[in-house]
Amino acid sequence: MPKRNPAPSPAPPLDTRDRGPRLDDPMLRRAVVDMEVSASVPELWRALQRFLIAGIPNHYSATLFLDAQEKNPGALTLHTAVSRRPPEWWRARAKLSPTHPWLDAHVGVKLYSLEDIVPDRAQLTRTDFFRHVMQPEGWDKLLGLTLWEQGERKSILCLRRTVKQQPFSHSERALLLDLHPVFDRNMRRLEKHEEETIARNSLQQFINLLPQGILLINARHELVFANPDAFEACAAWNHGAAAARQLNGRDVFAVPPAFLEVYHELMQRHYAAALADPDAIVAPERRRVVHPHLPHLHAECSLFSLDDPLLSRPYLFVQLVNRQVFDSAAPAGLDRQMTVLARLTLREREVALLVREGLGNEEIAERLHKGVGTVKNQLRSVFTKLEISSRAKLISLLR
């Protein structure tokens, strides 16, 4: 933890003649509401600019450093004017800036000014930062609003004024301090939202590539989520394997009635167990359903619930497996096939499995109702993804 130096002295009491806008003024309040409902950092930045124009007019420029440590200078930086500076310029600027060492020595400070960092004006004008940054950019006054987390600065909002403009007033400094909790709260909210979005998209991408169907249905029998394999498997379950090849699985999707029968049975057992002992933690019960005419097609059904077992309506979670996809009874072989198939798209998987059966490109095209050129392109993509160069190697990977 960096050594903590005393924070800058608080600003003197406001003079009655220095009454600027307050956070509850109508124009500022609208901008604050926009910040609170912003769905992304660019939206927050636009609302923040509207706030600054109304509350602290005549500032020369404003910059939001999302990476306040500037580990990758210039990469996560938003400006009132679009910056055309190359990364090398930002790296040189970060090395010249006196702000970083000062903030390292004043951990947790919310608001700072250029005078706090370099009180001696004559000394400031002799620095490389003044000569190579401030003078070329035309500003000599700075206010910074800083967000921290566990002793590390996360983001900084910087406002600047030129030599000809008035210094920032006490009321403007006070307004920025009033803004700090709003700024902090919404930056944390958006950061968490972004993390959740990345995690959700990564998980969905992973599930989409699984060589088995994943299906989630709510208590109203409505589809919540299905990966591509689930649409194809449900089409085969409801219409037969041959007919399913001619159909778009998404267009004809319907939850197989057998799944819903199991769902209602599991729901009855779920509520009976919850009523008997509401505090008990019971592992979800699973039921296997095998297609009556396609024994290679089966489903594992279970309930999915995160909330109070008596108040929530559990979802139906289904894993659909086509045993014809897997050509090995040995666990090691199944694991290898699962790993290989997970690297391919659904259509690439279809082609690869027909190659495993010994079919040529023309036969595959006829079976899948595709052009031979399409089959060749998909097979070329399969070879590239699996880093192989022959059909024989593909067949060995899938056995």
N, C-alpha and C positions, 0 to 999 in steps of 0.2 A: 504494500500500500504506500503510495507516495506520501511524503511528509506534508502534513496539513499546515499551511501558513494561515494566519488570521485572514478572514474574508475582508474585502474592501469595506471601508467605513460606510455606514448607511447614508443615504442622501439626507440633507437637512429637511426639516419640516416644510411642507409645501406652502408657498406664499399664496394668499388669497387671490392674487392677480395671476397666478400660474395655474388656473383651473382649466385643464384640457378635457377631452372626451373621456367618458367613463364606460366601463364594460356594459352597463345597462342602457346606454344610449341606443335609440332605435336602429341606426345604421350598423353599429357595432354588434348589437344583439342578433341581427339577421345574419351577419357574417359568422358569429359564434355558432348559431344554429346550423349553418351550412357546414361548419367544421365538424359538428357533432354527428351529422348524418352522412359525411363523406364516406364513399366506399373504396377509395384508393388514395394513395399519397398525392398524385397529381390533382385530384379533386380537393384534397385538404390544402394543397399549396395555392390553388386558385382562390379558395375561401380566405386563406390567410392573407393573400395579397389585397383582397377587397377590404379586409379588416385594417391593414396597414395604411391603405390609401385614405380611408375614412378617419382613422385614429391618429396616425402619425404622417400627415401629408408632407410633401416636399422632400421626402428622403430621396437621395440620389439613386440608390440601388438597394436591392435586398437579395440575400442568398440563403438557401436552406441546405446545410451540409448534413446529409443523412448519415454519412460516415464521419463523425466528428473527430475520430482519431486520424482520418485521412490515410488509412493503410493502403488505399488505392486512390490517390488524389485525383479529384475531378470526375471520378466514375459515378458517384452517387451525389450529385450536386444539382440543385435547381436554382435558376436565376430569374430575376424580373425581365432580363433581356437574354435571349438565347446565346450561350457561350460557344465560340468557335475555337476555343483554346485547345491545343493538342495536349495529350497526357504529359509530355515532357515539361510543358510550361507549368502545369499544376504541381508536378513533383518538385520543380525548382521553387515555386511559390511556397509550398509547404515547408521546405527547408529554411526559407528566409523568414517565415512568419514568427513573430515573438509570442503569438497567442498560445501555441502548444505548451512550451515550457511554463508559461505563467499559469495555465489551467492545471497542469500537472502538480503545481505547488499550491493550488487553491481548489482542491477537490470538493465538489458539491455546490460551488458558487452558481447562482441562477442567472444573475445579470452582471455584465461587466462592460466597461468602456475602454477606449484606447488610452485614456488618461490613467486608468487603473493599471494598465500593463506597462506603459512608459510615461510616468508623470512628467519627466523633464522634456519639454518640447524641443529644446535645442538638441538633446541627445537623440530624439526620434528622427530629426531631419538628417542626422549623420548615418543612419542605419541603411543597409542595403535594401531592406524591406521598403523603406520610404522612397528610395531612389528608383528601385526597379518595379515596384508594385503600386504604391500609393500615388506617386507623381504621375506615372503614365496613365493610371485609371482616373485620376482627377478627384480623389476624395481625401479628406484628412480628419474625418470624424467617424466613429464606429461605436455601435452598441451591439452586444451579443447576448442572446438568450439561450441558455444551455440546459440540455436534458441529461440526466445522469442515471446510471443503474449499477449498483454495487461498486461504487467508486470509480466507474469508468464512464466517460462522457459518450453519449449515444448520438445526439444531434445538436446542431447549433443553428439558430436563426440570426443572421447578421444584417444590420441596417447601416447604411453609410450616408454621409452628407459631404458636399463639396466645400472647398475653401470659402466660397461666397455665401454659403448657407449658414443659418444660425445653428449653434450647438443644440443638441437634444436637451429638451427642458426636463425639469423635475417631474412634471405631470406625465410626459411621454415615457419616462423611465418607470413611473408608477404604473402606467397602463400596461407596459410590457410585463411587469411583475404580476399584475392581475391576470394577464393572459397565460402565464406560465402553466398553471394547473390544467387549463383547457388544452393547451398545446401538448403538454405531457400526456394527458389522459388519452387523447386521440391518436397520438403517435404510437403509444403502446397498443391501443386497440387495433390499429391498422397493421402493426407488426405481427400481432397475434393472428389476425385474420389472414395475412399473407402466409404465415407459417402453416396454418391449418389448410389453406388452399393448396399449397405445394404438397403437403402430406396427402391430402385427399386425391389430388390429380395423379400423384405418383402411385398411390395405392390402386386407383382405378386403372391406370395404365398397366400395372402388374396383373390385376385381375382380368383385364381384357385379353391378355396374352396367355392365360392359363388354358391348358388343353382339356378343360372341363367346363361345363356350364355353371354359372353362379347366378342365383335368382333370389330376389328379396321381394316379398309381397306383404302389403299391410293388411290390417284387419278388415278392410272394406274390399279385399280381393283385388286391389289396384297394384299395378306394377310400380315398385320403387326403384329397382335397379336390375338390370340383366346385362351380362356381357355377351359378345357375339355368339359364343358357343351355346349359351342358354337359349337364344332365339332359334338357332338351328335345331337344337335337341328337342325343344318344345314342339317345333313344327313336325319333326319326325315322330314324336310321341302322339301327337293329335291326328296326323294325316298319313303316317306311314313313311318309311325311308325313301321309297321311290318318288312319291308325290312331293315330299319335302324338298327334293333336289330341284324341282321346278318352281318352288315358291320362294317369295321373300319372307324370311322368318319374322322380320319386324312387322310386316303388313298383316300377317295372319296370326300374330301372337295371341294366345289365350292360355291361361293357367290350366294345365291338365286337371280334370275333375278329381282324379285319384289323389293329387297333391292336396286339394282342398278338403277332401274327406279325412286325410291324415291330420291336416291342420286343425280341424274342429275337434278331432279326438284328442290331440295333444293339448289343445286349449282347455278342454274339460278336465283333464288330469292336472294341468298347470294350476287352474283356479282351485281345484279340490285340495291340492297340496298347500297352496298359499293360505287358504282358509283354515286348514288344520294347524299350520304353524307359520304365521306371517314372517317370523324372523329367521326361518330356516333358509340356508343357502343350498339349493338343489341344483345339481348339474343338469343341463338341458338334456332331455330325452331325445333320442334319435330313432327314426324309423326308416327302414329301407323299403322302397317301392320298386318292383321290377315290372317292366312293360309286359303285358300279357302275351304279345305276339313277337316282340323283339327282345329276347332274353339278354342280349348284350347291352341293352339300354336300361340303366337303373338310376334311381335318385335317392339321396340321403336327405331326409326332411327333419328339421328341428325348429324350435322356437327361438326367436331373438328378442331379448328385452333388456333394457338398462335401468328402468325405473321401478317404482313400487309395484310388486307383482299383483296387487289388488286394484290398483288404479290404472295401470298402463294396459294397453292392448298389444300383446306381443306380435311381432312380425313372423312370417313364415320364411325360413332360410332353407334353400334347396341347393344341393350340389348334384349336378347331372353328369353322369359318366357314361361314355360310350366305350365299352370294353373292346370293341373291334379296333379302336385306336391303338391299343397296347398289345404287343405281340410277344409278351414274355410273362411267365408266371413267377420268375425269380425276382425278389425285391430289388436286387442291383440293376436288373434289366429294366424294371418299371421306373426306377429312379432316373436312369439314363434317358429313357424315352421321354419322360415328363420334362426333363431339363432341355432336351433338344426341341421338343414341340413348343415349349414355352417361348422360344426365341423366334417363332414364326407367326405370321398372321393366320387367321382362319383359312383364307383361300390358299395361302402357301402350304398350310398343313394338309389340305385336301390333296394337293398335287403330290406332296412328299409321300403321303400314305399310299397313293396309287402307284407311285414309283416302287415302293416297298413290295407291292403285289406283283410287280414285274411288268406293268403296263408301259407301252411306249407313248411318246408324245401324242400321236394321232389317236390312240385308244383313250388316253386321258381326256383329250379335247372332246371326244365323242361322249364319254361318260359324264363329263361335267357341263356339256353343252357350251363349250368355249371354242375360240379360235386356236389353232395350233401355235400361232405367234404369241398369244396371251399365255399359253402354257409354258412356252419356252422362256418368256420373260419372267414368269413367276418361279420357274425352276432355277433360272440364273440368280434370282434374288435369294432363293433358298441356299444355293451353293455359297453365295457371298456371306450371308449371315452365319452359316455354320462353318465357314472357312474350309470348304472341301472343294474338290474339282471333278468328282465322278459320281455316277449313279450308284456304283458298287459301294462307295464309302457311305453314301446316304442310307442305303439299305442296311449296312452293318450297324449304323448308329441307331436305327429304328428297330433293331431286333435284340 
